[in-house]
């Protein structure tokens, strides 16, 4: 199977399967959702994804290895994730 997502940096078979399960099938889909939206969709589906998936998706979108994301960038992602979760609670 030629899976476009698996050709992106950081995304392997499992993360691609999780993304497919939530309706993300291409790089364009991933860009539309954004890293936080895609991560939240995967978690909402019940997959036990760690924050590394959040960073991996962002890295895939930026074409860099997730571990190369600066700490401030990771903190900004976590802030967006927290804000989105707080928004849904209210």
PyMOL Python script that loads the backbone (N, CA, C, O; Angstrom):
from pymol import cmd

cmd.read_pdbstr("""\
ATOM      1  N   UNK A   1       0.836  -1.174   0.000  1.00  0.00           N
ATOM      2  CA  UNK A   1       0.000   0.000   0.000  1.00  0.00           C
ATOM      3  C   UNK A   1       0.892   1.252   0.000  1.00  0.00           C
ATOM      4  O   UNK A   1       1.807   1.352   0.817  1.00  0.00           O
ATOM      5  N   UNK A   2       0.642   2.176  -0.878  1.00  0.00           N
ATOM      6  CA  UNK A   2       1.397   3.407  -0.963  1.00  0.00           C
ATOM      7  C   UNK A   2       0.682   4.461  -0.118  1.00  0.00           C
ATOM      8  O   UNK A   2      -0.264   5.098  -0.579  1.00  0.00           O
ATOM      9  N   UNK A   3       1.128   4.633   1.088  1.00  0.00           N
ATOM     10  CA  UNK A   3       0.476   5.526   2.042  1.00  0.00           C
ATOM     11  C   UNK A   3       1.213   6.855   2.082  1.00  0.00           C
ATOM     12  O   UNK A   3       2.354   6.926   2.539  1.00  0.00           O
ATOM     13  N   UNK A   4       0.568   7.893   1.608  1.00  0.00           N
ATOM     14  CA  UNK A   4       1.181   9.221   1.558  1.00  0.00           C
ATOM     15  C   UNK A   4       1.654   9.684   2.933  1.00  0.00           C
ATOM     16  O   UNK A   4       2.712  10.305   3.043  1.00  0.00           O
ATOM     17  N   UNK A   5       0.891   9.392   3.974  1.00  0.00           N
ATOM     18  CA  UNK A   5       1.259   9.841   5.312  1.00  0.00           C
ATOM     19  C   UNK A   5       2.572   9.220   5.777  1.00  0.00           C
ATOM     20  O   UNK A   5       3.375   9.880   6.435  1.00  0.00           O
ATOM     21  N   UNK A   6       2.789   7.957   5.438  1.00  0.00           N
ATOM     22  CA  UNK A   6       4.011   7.286   5.865  1.00  0.00           C
ATOM     23  C   UNK A   6       5.249   7.826   5.160  1.00  0.00           C
ATOM     24  O   UNK A   6       6.371   7.546   5.581  1.00  0.00           O
ATOM     25  N   UNK A   7       5.060   8.592   4.100  1.00  0.00           N
ATOM     26  CA  UNK A   7       6.193   9.203   3.415  1.00  0.00           C
ATOM     27  C   UNK A   7       6.599  10.522   4.064  1.00  0.00           C
ATOM     28  O   UNK A   7       7.640  11.087   3.730  1.00  0.00           O
ATOM     29  N   UNK A   8       5.778  11.011   4.992  1.00  0.00           N
ATOM     30  CA  UNK A   8       6.117  12.233   5.714  1.00  0.00           C
ATOM     31  C   UNK A   8       7.070  11.895   6.849  1.00  0.00           C
ATOM     32  O   UNK A   8       7.005  10.813   7.433  1.00  0.00           O
ATOM     33  N   UNK A   9       7.951  12.831   7.150  1.00  0.00           N
ATOM     34  CA  UNK A   9       8.900  12.658   8.246  1.00  0.00           C
ATOM     35  C   UNK A   9       8.139  12.397   9.541  1.00  0.00           C
ATOM     36  O   UNK A   9       7.113  13.025   9.801  1.00  0.00           O
ATOM     37  N   UNK A  10       8.633  11.486  10.335  1.00  0.00           N
ATOM     38  CA  UNK A  10       8.128  11.158  11.687  1.00  0.00           C
ATOM     39  C   UNK A  10       6.933  10.211  11.725  1.00  0.00           C
ATOM     40  O   UNK A  10       6.653   9.638  12.778  1.00  0.00           O
ATOM     41  N   UNK A  11       6.222  10.028  10.622  1.00  0.00           N
ATOM     42  CA  UNK A  11       4.993   9.228  10.669  1.00  0.00           C
ATOM     43  C   UNK A  11       5.254   7.817  10.156  1.00  0.00           C
ATOM     44  O   UNK A  11       5.713   7.623   9.030  1.00  0.00           O
ATOM     45  N   UNK A  12       4.954   6.846  10.996  1.00  0.00           N
ATOM     46  CA  UNK A  12       5.112   5.445  10.634  1.00  0.00           C
ATOM     47  C   UNK A  12       3.764   4.777  10.468  1.00  0.00           C
ATOM     48  O   UNK A  12       2.727   5.430  10.352  1.00  0.00           O
ATOM     49  N   UNK A  13       3.810   3.473  10.459  1.00  0.00           N
ATOM     50  CA  UNK A  13       2.599   2.691  10.195  1.00  0.00           C
ATOM     51  C   UNK A  13       1.498   2.954  11.224  1.00  0.00           C
ATOM     52  O   UNK A  13       0.348   3.191  10.854  1.00  0.00           O
ATOM     53  N   UNK A  14       1.840   2.913  12.496  1.00  0.00           N
ATOM     54  CA  UNK A  14       0.811   3.073  13.532  1.00  0.00           C
ATOM     55  C   UNK A  14       0.215   4.471  13.517  1.00  0.00           C
ATOM     56  O   UNK A  14      -1.006   4.625  13.548  1.00  0.00           O
ATOM     57  N   UNK A  15       1.061   5.484  13.469  1.00  0.00           N
ATOM     58  CA  UNK A  15       0.516   6.846  13.467  1.00  0.00           C
ATOM     59  C   UNK A  15      -0.314   7.089  12.216  1.00  0.00           C
ATOM     60  O   UNK A  15      -1.339   7.769  12.279  1.00  0.00           O
ATOM     61  N   UNK A  16       0.109   6.547  11.082  1.00  0.00           N
ATOM     62  CA  UNK A  16      -0.680   6.699   9.855  1.00  0.00           C
ATOM     63  C   UNK A  16      -2.034   5.994   9.993  1.00  0.00           C
ATOM     64  O   UNK A  16      -3.052   6.522   9.546  1.00  0.00           O
ATOM     65  N   UNK A  17      -2.052   4.819  10.603  1.00  0.00           N
ATOM     66  CA  UNK A  17      -3.317   4.102  10.807  1.00  0.00           C
ATOM     67  C   UNK A  17      -4.249   4.906  11.703  1.00  0.00           C
ATOM     68  O   UNK A  17      -5.447   4.991  11.434  1.00  0.00           O
ATOM     69  N   UNK A  18      -3.709   5.495  12.765  1.00  0.00           N
ATOM     70  CA  UNK A  18      -4.527   6.314  13.658  1.00  0.00           C
ATOM     71  C   UNK A  18      -5.100   7.502  12.904  1.00  0.00           C
ATOM     72  O   UNK A  18      -6.278   7.828  13.054  1.00  0.00           O
ATOM     73  N   UNK A  19      -4.272   8.148  12.094  1.00  0.00           N
ATOM     74  CA  UNK A  19      -4.736   9.307  11.332  1.00  0.00           C
ATOM     75  C   UNK A  19      -5.801   8.905  10.314  1.00  0.00           C
ATOM     76  O   UNK A  19      -6.794   9.612  10.140  1.00  0.00           O
ATOM     77  N   UNK A  20      -5.598   7.781   9.647  1.00  0.00           N
ATOM     78  CA  UNK A  20      -6.612   7.286   8.707  1.00  0.00           C
ATOM     79  C   UNK A  20      -7.939   7.038   9.427  1.00  0.00           C
ATOM     80  O   UNK A  20      -9.010   7.326   8.893  1.00  0.00           O
ATOM     81  N   UNK A  21      -7.853   6.500  10.644  1.00  0.00           N
ATOM     82  CA  UNK A  21      -9.065   6.168  11.400  1.00  0.00           C
ATOM     83  C   UNK A  21      -9.903   7.406  11.719  1.00  0.00           C
ATOM     84  O   UNK A  21     -11.107   7.296  11.949  1.00  0.00           O
ATOM     85  N   UNK A  22      -9.275   8.575  11.736  1.00  0.00           N
ATOM     86  CA  UNK A  22     -10.022   9.804  12.023  1.00  0.00           C
ATOM     87  C   UNK A  22     -10.276  10.623  10.760  1.00  0.00           C
ATOM     88  O   UNK A  22     -10.695  11.778  10.837  1.00  0.00           O
ATOM     89  N   UNK A  23     -10.023  10.027   9.607  1.00  0.00           N
ATOM     90  CA  UNK A  23     -10.360  10.681   8.341  1.00  0.00           C
ATOM     91  C   UNK A  23      -9.252  11.507   7.716  1.00  0.00           C
ATOM     92  O   UNK A  23      -9.502  12.281   6.792  1.00  0.00           O
ATOM     93  N   UNK A  24      -8.033  11.354   8.205  1.00  0.00           N
ATOM     94  CA  UNK A  24      -6.887  12.065   7.639  1.00  0.00           C
ATOM     95  C   UNK A  24      -6.120  11.085   6.759  1.00  0.00           C
ATOM     96  O   UNK A  24      -5.529  10.122   7.248  1.00  0.00           O
ATOM     97  N   UNK A  25      -6.141  11.346   5.455  1.00  0.00           N
ATOM     98  CA  UNK A  25      -5.558  10.393   4.513  1.00  0.00           C
ATOM     99  C   UNK A  25      -4.437  10.965   3.665  1.00  0.00           C
ATOM    100  O   UNK A  25      -3.792  10.226   2.921  1.00  0.00           O
ATOM    101  N   UNK A  26      -4.190  12.257   3.758  1.00  0.00           N
ATOM    102  CA  UNK A  26      -3.174  12.872   2.908  1.00  0.00           C
ATOM    103  C   UNK A  26      -2.489  14.009   3.665  1.00  0.00           C
ATOM    104  O   UNK A  26      -2.939  14.425   4.733  1.00  0.00           O
ATOM    105  N   UNK A  27      -1.402  14.496   3.093  1.00  0.00           N
ATOM    106  CA  UNK A  27      -0.700  15.638   3.672  1.00  0.00           C
ATOM    107  C   UNK A  27      -1.618  16.857   3.688  1.00  0.00           C
ATOM    108  O   UNK A  27      -1.576  17.651   4.628  1.00  0.00           O
ATOM    109  N   UNK A  28      -2.434  17.008   2.672  1.00  0.00           N
ATOM    110  CA  UNK A  28      -3.378  18.129   2.642  1.00  0.00           C
ATOM    111  C   UNK A  28      -4.389  18.032   3.777  1.00  0.00           C
ATOM    112  O   UNK A  28      -4.694  19.030   4.430  1.00  0.00           O
ATOM    113  N   UNK A  29      -4.908  16.831   4.012  1.00  0.00           N
ATOM    114  CA  UNK A  29      -5.820  16.625   5.146  1.00  0.00           C
ATOM    115  C   UNK A  29      -5.129  17.023   6.452  1.00  0.00           C
ATOM    116  O   UNK A  29      -5.708  17.702   7.301  1.00  0.00           O
ATOM    117  N   UNK A  30      -3.887  16.588   6.588  1.00  0.00           N
ATOM    118  CA  UNK A  30      -3.134  16.866   7.808  1.00  0.00           C
ATOM    119  C   UNK A  30      -2.932  18.365   7.990  1.00  0.00           C
ATOM    120  O   UNK A  30      -3.052  18.879   9.102  1.00  0.00           O
ATOM    121  N   UNK A  31      -2.629  19.063   6.909  1.00  0.00           N
ATOM    122  CA  UNK A  31      -2.474  20.524   6.985  1.00  0.00           C
ATOM    123  C   UNK A  31      -3.783  21.196   7.399  1.00  0.00           C
ATOM    124  O   UNK A  31      -3.777  22.148   8.180  1.00  0.00           O
ATOM    125  N   UNK A  32      -4.913  20.695   6.870  1.00  0.00           N
ATOM    126  CA  UNK A  32      -6.212  21.281   7.215  1.00  0.00           C
ATOM    127  C   UNK A  32      -6.514  21.118   8.717  1.00  0.00           C
ATOM    128  O   UNK A  32      -7.014  22.041   9.360  1.00  0.00           O
ATOM    129  N   UNK A  33      -6.210  19.963   9.249  1.00  0.00           N
ATOM    130  CA  UNK A  33      -6.456  19.717  10.674  1.00  0.00           C
ATOM    131  C   UNK A  33      -5.456  20.458  11.547  1.00  0.00           C
ATOM    132  O   UNK A  33      -5.802  20.950  12.621  1.00  0.00           O
ATOM    133  N   UNK A  34      -4.216  20.534  11.082  1.00  0.00           N
ATOM    134  CA  UNK A  34      -3.141  21.059  11.912  1.00  0.00           C
ATOM    135  C   UNK A  34      -2.716  20.018  12.927  1.00  0.00           C
ATOM    136  O   UNK A  34      -3.427  19.042  13.164  1.00  0.00           O
ATOM    137  N   UNK A  35      -1.565  20.226  13.520  1.00  0.00           N
ATOM    138  CA  UNK A  35      -1.028  19.236  14.457  1.00  0.00           C
ATOM    139  C   UNK A  35      -1.941  19.041  15.662  1.00  0.00           C
ATOM    140  O   UNK A  35      -2.221  17.908  16.056  1.00  0.00           O
ATOM    141  N   UNK A  36      -2.402  20.135  16.244  1.00  0.00           N
ATOM    142  CA  UNK A  36      -3.237  20.034  17.448  1.00  0.00           C
ATOM    143  C   UNK A  36      -4.571  19.374  17.115  1.00  0.00           C
ATOM    144  O   UNK A  36      -5.026  18.499  17.851  1.00  0.00           O
ATOM    145  N   UNK A  37      -5.199  19.777  16.024  1.00  0.00           N
ATOM    146  CA  UNK A  37      -6.480  19.184  15.639  1.00  0.00           C
ATOM    147  C   UNK A  37      -6.375  17.700  15.334  1.00  0.00           C
ATOM    148  O   UNK A  37      -7.236  16.913  15.727  1.00  0.00           O
ATOM    149  N   UNK A  38      -5.315  17.326  14.632  1.00  0.00           N
ATOM    150  CA  UNK A  38      -5.114  15.908  14.298  1.00  0.00           C
ATOM    151  C   UNK A  38      -4.858  15.091  15.561  1.00  0.00           C
ATOM    152  O   UNK A  38      -5.421  14.011  15.738  1.00  0.00           O
ATOM    153  N   UNK A  39      -4.013  15.613  16.428  1.00  0.00           N
ATOM    154  CA  UNK A  39      -3.705  14.918  17.685  1.00  0.00           C
ATOM    155  C   UNK A  39      -4.967  14.755  18.527  1.00  0.00           C
ATOM    156  O   UNK A  39      -5.227  13.677  19.063  1.00  0.00           O
ATOM    157  N   UNK A  40      -5.746  15.821  18.642  1.00  0.00           N
ATOM    158  CA  UNK A  40      -6.987  15.752  19.425  1.00  0.00           C
ATOM    159  C   UNK A  40      -7.964  14.738  18.829  1.00  0.00           C
ATOM    160  O   UNK A  40      -8.638  14.018  19.567  1.00  0.00           O
ATOM    161  N   UNK A  41      -8.042  14.679  17.503  1.00  0.00           N
ATOM    162  CA  UNK A  41      -8.946  13.723  16.849  1.00  0.00           C
ATOM    163  C   UNK A  41      -8.525  12.290  17.152  1.00  0.00           C
ATOM    164  O   UNK A  41      -9.363  11.428  17.418  1.00  0.00           O
ATOM    165  N   UNK A  42      -7.220  12.046  17.109  1.00  0.00           N
ATOM    166  CA  UNK A  42      -6.700  10.701  17.400  1.00  0.00           C
ATOM    167  C   UNK A  42      -7.011  10.326  18.846  1.00  0.00           C
ATOM    168  O   UNK A  42      -7.478   9.220  19.116  1.00  0.00           O
ATOM    169  N   UNK A  43      -6.754  11.240  19.768  1.00  0.00           N
ATOM    170  CA  UNK A  43      -7.025  10.958  21.182  1.00  0.00           C
ATOM    171  C   UNK A  43      -8.522  10.770  21.437  1.00  0.00           C
ATOM    172  O   UNK A  43      -8.918   9.905  22.217  1.00  0.00           O
ATOM    173  N   UNK A  44      -9.346  11.579  20.781  1.00  0.00           N
ATOM    174  CA  UNK A  44     -10.800  11.477  20.962  1.00  0.00           C
ATOM    175  C   UNK A  44     -11.325  10.139  20.466  1.00  0.00           C
ATOM    176  O   UNK A  44     -12.344   9.646  20.949  1.00  0.00           O
ATOM    177  N   UNK A  45     -10.637   9.562  19.514  1.00  0.00           N
ATOM    178  CA  UNK A  45     -11.033   8.255  18.963  1.00  0.00           C
ATOM    179  C   UNK A  45     -10.664   7.120  19.920  1.00  0.00           C
ATOM    180  O   UNK A  45     -11.057   5.972  19.713  1.00  0.00           O
ATOM    181  N   UNK A  46      -9.903   7.452  20.972  1.00  0.00           N
ATOM    182  CA  UNK A  46      -9.576   6.454  21.986  1.00  0.00           C
ATOM    183  C   UNK A  46      -8.180   5.874  21.874  1.00  0.00           C
ATOM    184  O   UNK A  46      -7.806   5.010  22.667  1.00  0.00           O
ATOM    185  N   UNK A  47      -7.404   6.333  20.902  1.00  0.00           N
ATOM    186  CA  UNK A  47      -6.038   5.844  20.780  1.00  0.00           C
ATOM    187  C   UNK A  47      -5.186   6.476  21.866  1.00  0.00           C
ATOM    188  O   UNK A  47      -5.338   7.657  22.179  1.00  0.00           O
ATOM    189  N   UNK A  48      -4.286   5.683  22.438  1.00  0.00           N
ATOM    190  CA  UNK A  48      -3.460   6.139  23.551  1.00  0.00           C
ATOM    191  C   UNK A  48      -2.164   6.755  23.042  1.00  0.00           C
ATOM    192  O   UNK A  48      -1.072   6.262  23.327  1.00  0.00           O
ATOM    193  N   UNK A  49      -2.296   7.807  22.308  1.00  0.00           N
ATOM    194  CA  UNK A  49      -1.144   8.491  21.729  1.00  0.00           C
ATOM    195  C   UNK A  49      -0.518   9.424  22.757  1.00  0.00           C
ATOM    196  O   UNK A  49      -1.224  10.113  23.493  1.00  0.00           O
ATOM    197  N   UNK A  50       0.804   9.440  22.802  1.00  0.00           N
ATOM    198  CA  UNK A  50       1.512  10.346  23.704  1.00  0.00           C
ATOM    199  C   UNK A  50       1.725  11.692  23.012  1.00  0.00           C
ATOM    200  O   UNK A  50       1.410  11.857  21.833  1.00  0.00           O
ATOM    201  N   UNK A  51       2.257  12.633  23.755  1.00  0.00           N
ATOM    202  CA  UNK A  51       2.546  13.953  23.200  1.00  0.00           C
ATOM    203  C   UNK A  51       3.557  13.863  22.056  1.00  0.00           C
ATOM    204  O   UNK A  51       3.629  14.761  21.217  1.00  0.00           O
ATOM    205  N   UNK A  52       4.329  12.793  22.021  1.00  0.00           N
ATOM    206  CA  UNK A  52       5.286  12.640  20.920  1.00  0.00           C
ATOM    207  C   UNK A  52       4.547  12.636  19.585  1.00  0.00           C
ATOM    208  O   UNK A  52       5.082  13.122  18.589  1.00  0.00           O
ATOM    209  N   UNK A  53       3.336  12.100  19.545  1.00  0.00           N
ATOM    210  CA  UNK A  53       2.566  12.136  18.292  1.00  0.00           C
ATOM    211  C   UNK A  53       2.265  13.582  17.905  1.00  0.00           C
ATOM    212  O   UNK A  53       2.362  13.941  16.732  1.00  0.00           O
ATOM    213  N   UNK A  54       1.909  14.396  18.861  1.00  0.00           N
ATOM    214  CA  UNK A  54       1.668  15.813  18.578  1.00  0.00           C
ATOM    215  C   UNK A  54       2.903  16.440  17.939  1.00  0.00           C
ATOM    216  O   UNK A  54       2.800  17.137  16.929  1.00  0.00           O
ATOM    217  N   UNK A  55       4.062  16.193  18.525  1.00  0.00           N
ATOM    218  CA  UNK A  55       5.302  16.760  18.000  1.00  0.00           C
ATOM    219  C   UNK A  55       5.664  16.132  16.656  1.00  0.00           C
ATOM    220  O   UNK A  55       6.186  16.807  15.768  1.00  0.00           O
ATOM    221  N   UNK A  56       5.386  14.840  16.512  1.00  0.00           N
ATOM    222  CA  UNK A  56       5.687  14.157  15.249  1.00  0.00           C
ATOM    223  C   UNK A  56       4.843  14.724  14.108  1.00  0.00           C
ATOM    224  O   UNK A  56       5.343  14.912  12.999  1.00  0.00           O
ATOM    225  N   UNK A  57       3.580  14.992  14.377  1.00  0.00           N
ATOM    226  CA  UNK A  57       2.706  15.564  13.345  1.00  0.00           C
ATOM    227  C   UNK A  57       3.198  16.957  12.967  1.00  0.00           C
ATOM    228  O   UNK A  57       3.292  17.287  11.784  1.00  0.00           O
ATOM    229  N   UNK A  58       3.510  17.767  13.965  1.00  0.00           N
ATOM    230  CA  UNK A  58       4.026  19.108  13.683  1.00  0.00           C
ATOM    231  C   UNK A  58       5.316  19.026  12.877  1.00  0.00           C
ATOM    232  O   UNK A  58       5.506  19.769  11.914  1.00  0.00           O
ATOM    233  N   UNK A  59       6.195  18.123  13.275  1.00  0.00           N
ATOM    234  CA  UNK A  59       7.436  17.927  12.529  1.00  0.00           C
ATOM    235  C   UNK A  59       7.175  17.472  11.098  1.00  0.00           C
ATOM    236  O   UNK A  59       7.864  17.896  10.170  1.00  0.00           O
ATOM    237  N   UNK A  60       6.183  16.612  10.924  1.00  0.00           N
ATOM    238  CA  UNK A  60       5.832  16.153   9.573  1.00  0.00           C
ATOM    239  C   UNK A  60       5.366  17.335   8.728  1.00  0.00           C
ATOM    240  O   UNK A  60       5.720  17.441   7.554  1.00  0.00           O
ATOM    241  N   UNK A  61       4.584  18.210   9.318  1.00  0.00           N
ATOM    242  CA  UNK A  61       4.090  19.385   8.595  1.00  0.00           C
ATOM    243  C   UNK A  61       5.226  20.348   8.240  1.00  0.00           C
ATOM    244  O   UNK A  61       5.171  21.028   7.215  1.00  0.00           O
ATOM    245  N   UNK A  62       6.245  20.401   9.080  1.00  0.00           N
ATOM    246  CA  UNK A  62       7.377  21.309   8.864  1.00  0.00           C
ATOM    247  C   UNK A  62       8.568  20.627   8.194  1.00  0.00           C
ATOM    248  O   UNK A  62       9.562  21.276   7.868  1.00  0.00           O
ATOM    249  N   UNK A  63       8.458  19.303   7.990  1.00  0.00           N
ATOM    250  CA  UNK A  63       9.528  18.494   7.395  1.00  0.00           C
ATOM    251  C   UNK A  63      10.819  18.533   8.226  1.00  0.00           C
ATOM    252  O   UNK A  63      11.919  18.688   7.696  1.00  0.00           O
ATOM    253  N   UNK A  64      10.643  18.385   9.545  1.00  0.00           N
ATOM    254  CA  UNK A  64      11.788  18.260  10.450  1.00  0.00           C
ATOM    255  C   UNK A  64      11.512  17.114  11.420  1.00  0.00           C
ATOM    256  O   UNK A  64      10.358  16.774  11.681  1.00  0.00           O
ATOM    257  N   UNK A  65      12.576  16.526  11.946  1.00  0.00           N
ATOM    258  CA  UNK A  65      12.395  15.477  12.943  1.00  0.00           C
ATOM    259  C   UNK A  65      11.786  16.104  14.194  1.00  0.00           C
ATOM    260  O   UNK A  65      12.165  17.206  14.592  1.00  0.00           O
ATOM    261  N   UNK A  66      10.850  15.403  14.802  1.00  0.00           N
ATOM    262  CA  UNK A  66      10.120  15.974  15.939  1.00  0.00           C
ATOM    263  C   UNK A  66      11.051  16.407  17.073  1.00  0.00           C
ATOM    264  O   UNK A  66      10.767  17.379  17.774  1.00  0.00           O
ATOM    265  N   UNK A  67      12.157  15.690  17.253  1.00  0.00           N
ATOM    266  CA  UNK A  67      13.065  16.030  18.349  1.00  0.00           C
ATOM    267  C   UNK A  67      13.825  17.335  18.084  1.00  0.00           C
ATOM    268  O   UNK A  67      14.441  17.893  18.993  1.00  0.00           O
ATOM    269  N   UNK A  68      13.781  17.813  16.849  1.00  0.00           N
ATOM    270  CA  UNK A  68      14.457  19.059  16.499  1.00  0.00           C
ATOM    271  C   UNK A  68      13.558  20.287  16.697  1.00  0.00           C
ATOM    272  O   UNK A  68      14.011  21.418  16.521  1.00  0.00           O
ATOM    273  N   UNK A  69      12.298  20.072  17.059  1.00  0.00           N
ATOM    274  CA  UNK A  69      11.432  21.215  17.348  1.00  0.00           C
ATOM    275  C   UNK A  69      11.968  21.913  18.597  1.00  0.00           C
ATOM    276  O   UNK A  69      12.220  21.257  19.608  1.00  0.00           O
ATOM    277  N   UNK A  70      12.145  23.219  18.542  1.00  0.00           N
ATOM    278  CA  UNK A  70      12.646  23.932  19.724  1.00  0.00           C
ATOM    279  C   UNK A  70      11.675  23.802  20.896  1.00  0.00           C
ATOM    280  O   UNK A  70      10.468  23.675  20.694  1.00  0.00           O
ATOM    281  N   UNK A  71      12.203  23.832  22.124  1.00  0.00           N
ATOM    282  CA  UNK A  71      11.328  23.742  23.301  1.00  0.00           C
ATOM    283  C   UNK A  71      10.210  24.780  23.292  1.00  0.00           C
ATOM    284  O   UNK A  71       9.094  24.483  23.720  1.00  0.00           O
ATOM    285  N   UNK A  72      10.483  25.976  22.819  1.00  0.00           N
ATOM    286  CA  UNK A  72       9.445  27.014  22.780  1.00  0.00           C
ATOM    287  C   UNK A  72       8.334  26.628  21.809  1.00  0.00           C
ATOM    288  O   UNK A  72       7.168  26.938  22.053  1.00  0.00           O
ATOM    289  N   UNK A  73       8.678  25.961  20.719  1.00  0.00           N
ATOM    290  CA  UNK A  73       7.673  25.521  19.748  1.00  0.00           C
ATOM    291  C   UNK A  73       6.796  24.427  20.369  1.00  0.00           C
ATOM    292  O   UNK A  73       5.575  24.438  20.216  1.00  0.00           O
ATOM    293  N   UNK A  74       7.429  23.490  21.065  1.00  0.00           N
ATOM    294  CA  UNK A  74       6.674  22.432  21.748  1.00  0.00           C
ATOM    295  C   UNK A  74       5.762  23.037  22.811  1.00  0.00           C
ATOM    296  O   UNK A  74       4.618  22.611  22.970  1.00  0.00           O
ATOM    297  N   UNK A  75       6.273  24.032  23.539  1.00  0.00           N
ATOM    298  CA  UNK A  75       5.463  24.693  24.566  1.00  0.00           C
ATOM    299  C   UNK A  75       4.264  25.390  23.936  1.00  0.00           C
ATOM    300  O   UNK A  75       3.166  25.360  24.491  1.00  0.00           O
ATOM    301  N   UNK A  76       4.469  26.018  22.780  1.00  0.00           N
ATOM    302  CA  UNK A  76       3.362  26.685  22.083  1.00  0.00           C
ATOM    303  C   UNK A  76       2.309  25.667  21.650  1.00  0.00           C
ATOM    304  O   UNK A  76       1.111  25.929  21.760  1.00  0.00           O
ATOM    305  N   UNK A  77       2.747  24.513  21.160  1.00  0.00           N
ATOM    306  CA  UNK A  77       1.806  23.451  20.779  1.00  0.00           C
ATOM    307  C   UNK A  77       1.005  22.994  21.994  1.00  0.00           C
ATOM    308  O   UNK A  77      -0.212  22.829  21.918  1.00  0.00           O
ATOM    309  N   UNK A  78       1.693  22.793  23.108  1.00  0.00           N
ATOM    310  CA  UNK A  78       1.008  22.363  24.332  1.00  0.00           C
ATOM    311  C   UNK A  78       0.020  23.417  24.797  1.00  0.00           C
ATOM    312  O   UNK A  78      -1.055  23.087  25.297  1.00  0.00           O
ATOM    313  N   UNK A  79       0.379  24.683  24.635  1.00  0.00           N
ATOM    314  CA  UNK A  79      -0.539  25.766  24.992  1.00  0.00           C
ATOM    315  C   UNK A  79      -1.790  25.748  24.128  1.00  0.00           C
ATOM    316  O   UNK A  79      -2.899  25.931  24.632  1.00  0.00           O
ATOM    317  N   UNK A  80      -1.618  25.529  22.833  1.00  0.00           N
ATOM    318  CA  UNK A  80      -2.778  25.437  21.923  1.00  0.00           C
ATOM    319  C   UNK A  80      -3.639  24.236  22.287  1.00  0.00           C
ATOM    320  O   UNK A  80      -4.867  24.312  22.260  1.00  0.00           O
ATOM    321  N   UNK A  81      -2.989  23.131  22.627  1.00  0.00           N
ATOM    322  CA  UNK A  81      -3.725  21.926  23.010  1.00  0.00           C
ATOM    323  C   UNK A  81      -4.521  22.184  24.291  1.00  0.00           C
ATOM    324  O   UNK A  81      -5.696  21.827  24.374  1.00  0.00           O
ATOM    325  N   UNK A  82      -3.890  22.796  25.275  1.00  0.00           N
ATOM    326  CA  UNK A  82      -4.579  23.109  26.535  1.00  0.00           C
ATOM    327  C   UNK A  82      -5.746  24.059  26.297  1.00  0.00           C
ATOM    328  O   UNK A  82      -6.822  23.882  26.867  1.00  0.00           O
ATOM    329  N   UNK A  83      -5.535  25.061  25.458  1.00  0.00           N
ATOM    330  CA  UNK A  83      -6.597  26.038  25.163  1.00  0.00           C
ATOM    331  C   UNK A  83      -7.778  25.360  24.474  1.00  0.00           C
ATOM    332  O   UNK A  83      -8.934  25.655  24.776  1.00  0.00           O
ATOM    333  N   UNK A  84      -7.480  24.449  23.548  1.00  0.00           N
ATOM    334  CA  UNK A  84      -8.554  23.738  22.842  1.00  0.00           C
ATOM    335  C   UNK A  84      -9.324  22.838  23.813  1.00  0.00           C
ATOM    336  O   UNK A  84     -10.547  22.733  23.720  1.00  0.00           O
ATOM    337  N   UNK A  85      -8.632  22.204  24.721  1.00  0.00           N
ATOM    338  CA  UNK A  85      -9.296  21.331  25.691  1.00  0.00           C
ATOM    339  C   UNK A  85     -10.137  22.160  26.659  1.00  0.00           C
ATOM    340  O   UNK A  85     -11.253  21.772  27.004  1.00  0.00           O
ATOM    341  N   UNK A  86      -9.597  23.309  27.100  1.00  0.00           N
ATOM    342  CA  UNK A  86     -10.350  24.178  28.005  1.00  0.00           C
ATOM    343  C   UNK A  86     -11.591  24.723  27.317  1.00  0.00           C
ATOM    344  O   UNK A  86     -12.644  24.847  27.942  1.00  0.00           O
ATOM    345  N   UNK A  87     -11.476  25.050  26.029  1.00  0.00           N
ATOM    346  CA  UNK A  87     -12.610  25.569  25.264  1.00  0.00           C
ATOM    347  C   UNK A  87     -13.744  24.543  25.207  1.00  0.00           C
ATOM    348  O   UNK A  87     -14.918  24.903  25.298  1.00  0.00           O
ATOM    349  N   UNK A  88     -13.392  23.279  25.059  1.00  0.00           N
ATOM    350  CA  UNK A  88     -14.418  22.235  24.974  1.00  0.00           C
ATOM    351  C   UNK A  88     -15.071  21.950  26.314  1.00  0.00           C
ATOM    352  O   UNK A  88     -16.191  21.440  26.360  1.00  0.00           O
ATOM    353  N   UNK A  89     -14.383  22.273  27.411  1.00  0.00           N
ATOM    354  CA  UNK A  89     -14.953  22.035  28.741  1.00  0.00           C
ATOM    355  C   UNK A  89     -15.989  23.085  29.097  1.00  0.00           C
ATOM    356  O   UNK A  89     -16.882  22.824  29.902  1.00  0.00           O
ATOM    357  N   UNK A  90     -15.883  24.281  28.503  1.00  0.00           N
ATOM    358  CA  UNK A  90     -16.805  25.356  28.870  1.00  0.00           C
ATOM    359  C   UNK A  90     -18.067  25.338  28.045  1.00  0.00           C
ATOM    360  O   UNK A  90     -18.942  26.183  28.238  1.00  0.00           O
TER     361      UNK A  90
END
""", "prot")
cmd.dss("prot")
cmd.show_as("cartoon", "prot")
cmd.util.cbc("prot")
cmd.orient("prot")
